[in-house]
Amino acid sequence: MWDQRYSSDHYVYGTAPNDFLKAQFEQIPAGGQVLCLAEGEGRNAVFLAEQGYKVTAIDLSEVGLNKALKLACDKGVAIITHVSDLADYSLGEAQWDGIVSISAHMPPAVRQRIHAQVAPALRPGGVMILEAYTEQQLEMQGVGGPPASQKDKFMSLETLRAELGELEEVVGVELQREMSEGELHHGPSAVVQYIGRKQ
């Protein structure tokens, strides 16, 4: 599915970074190692590399990550990419200064597995930055998020607080906002935004 989605020449989610990440990236220690989960075509990873971070992008689509590498080249920066299914991926131990999850909608078992690894994988002072759609998105006019048949992939602040409870919550909010991220994320949207820091 994802290889097919990313197979066109244009960037289906655009090439600009996610608004929430753009506003909050400085929460990540400057110049640090950052892991971008389910990064697709690379817009967020490339933006972070432009800010001086050492970025690794993970996605199960080789097609998407090849476009990420091209975007990085076009912007004059370097990123590392790994083709991997998050159901099997290990985040490592005390390896990252930042972990970024933008619209990384996964089945609950996979999400819980990944989120359980976040605190051990962060270095002291490292942060998790996350934005995802909430189930309220199904009532919104905007485009984006899992289909109604996959409601269990939506996230909520309550769920994130339970799954990322080892982190100190810096930002935690559910809100509606206007999305403008290519053809597949746009219009009035319902999201959860979360930042957690490892002590």
Secondary structure, 3 states (H helix, E strand, C coil): CHHHHCCCCCCCCCCCCCHHHHHHHHHCCCCCEEEEECCCCCHHHHHHHHCCCEEEEEECCHHHHHHHHHHHHHHCCCCEEEECCCCCCCCCCCCEEEEEEECCCCCHHHHHHHHHHHHHHEEEEEEEEEEEECHHHHHCCCECCCCHHHHHHCCCHHHHHHHCCCCEEEEEEEEEEEEEECCCEEEEEEEEEEEEECC
